[in-house]
Amino acid sequence: MTDSLTPISPFLVAALYHFVSVPRFASLHGPLQTLCEENGVKGTLLVAHEGINGTIAGPDAGIYAVLSFLRAQPEFSSLEHKESRALKMPFLRMKLKLKKEIVTMGVEDIDPNKVVGTYVAAKDWNALISDPDTIVIDTRNDYETAIGTFRGALDPKTKTFREFPDWVRDNPGLHNKPKVAMYCTGGIRCEKATAFMKAEGFDEVYHLKGGILKYLEEVPQEESLWDGACFVFDERVSVEHGLQQGEHRLCHACRNPITSEEVTSPHYEEGVSCSHCYNTRTEEDRLRYRQRQHQIALARKRGQRHIGS
């Protein structure tokens, strides 16, 4: 058990996904939403015909009640999840959404339930990506890769996952080595990416089981080939080895993670701008953001949380 999984941090965070055919997925919405609300669980869950994906946080008993409900459904009986801790509730509300895809690639007939790459456990990942016959690809978006990545990995610099298929097709050199190893935050994006790569004619395709989060949890820092922090989609912003919360903040104007050094930039104004977005926003935008930030500050003085914080 890592230091991040101690009772000192009162909120349990569970990241989960599972590719499985769920024709009745819409019927799960009401019962699951109610269960989360009754147990003080917040976060986001996406449910679709192809499975479930999301991250939730709450008291231990509440999280385990939700996980027990899901695993009681025949489709999710083998659902796996990853745990970490948060000092404060990292989500403002519970959002349960019915979607066409649980991770949006936008390519028809890509189904990880039918064809997918080979899982690689965190303990075996270093050997694979150190093999000179392996091309390593980070399947995350540019704002995520900017704060951390595996050494030697290719960065597609995509803005959204929808851009990934075109990036692959525009880079024939990816076929120059026999093995392709892909990774992402929790495993879902790279799993779907392996299904796409197989459809594109790549034979030996591998993906990191449990994603970066599992690697940072299980692989000792002194043996790690990971540099930097891992962006997470909640108010912790980033985590590091042992799943300890990182030092990044989030610019609420552009949603980019920012470092302590970037906070000292003359272009940084809390809730209004940072060096990533200053030149892409207008003064009218910044005026609107300042008004929102003022309301957030007033809510803090009242001991409340503003919905836009």
Secondary structure, DSSP 4 states (H G I P E B T S, - for coil): --TTSSTTS-EEEEEEEEE---TTGGGGHHHHHHHHHHTT-EEEEEEETTEEEEEEEE-HHHHHHHHHHHHTSGGGTT-EEEEEEESS---SSEEEEEES-SS----TT--TTTS--EEE-HHHHHHHHHSTTEEEEE-SBHHHHTTEEETT-B---BSSGGGHHHHHHT-GGGGGSSEEEEE-SSSHHHHHHHHHHHHTT--EEEEETTHHHHHHHHS-GGG--EEE-EE-SSTT-EE-GGG-B-S-EE-TTT--EE-HHHHTSTT-BTTTB-TTTGGGS-HHHHHHHHHHHHHHHHHHHTT---TT-
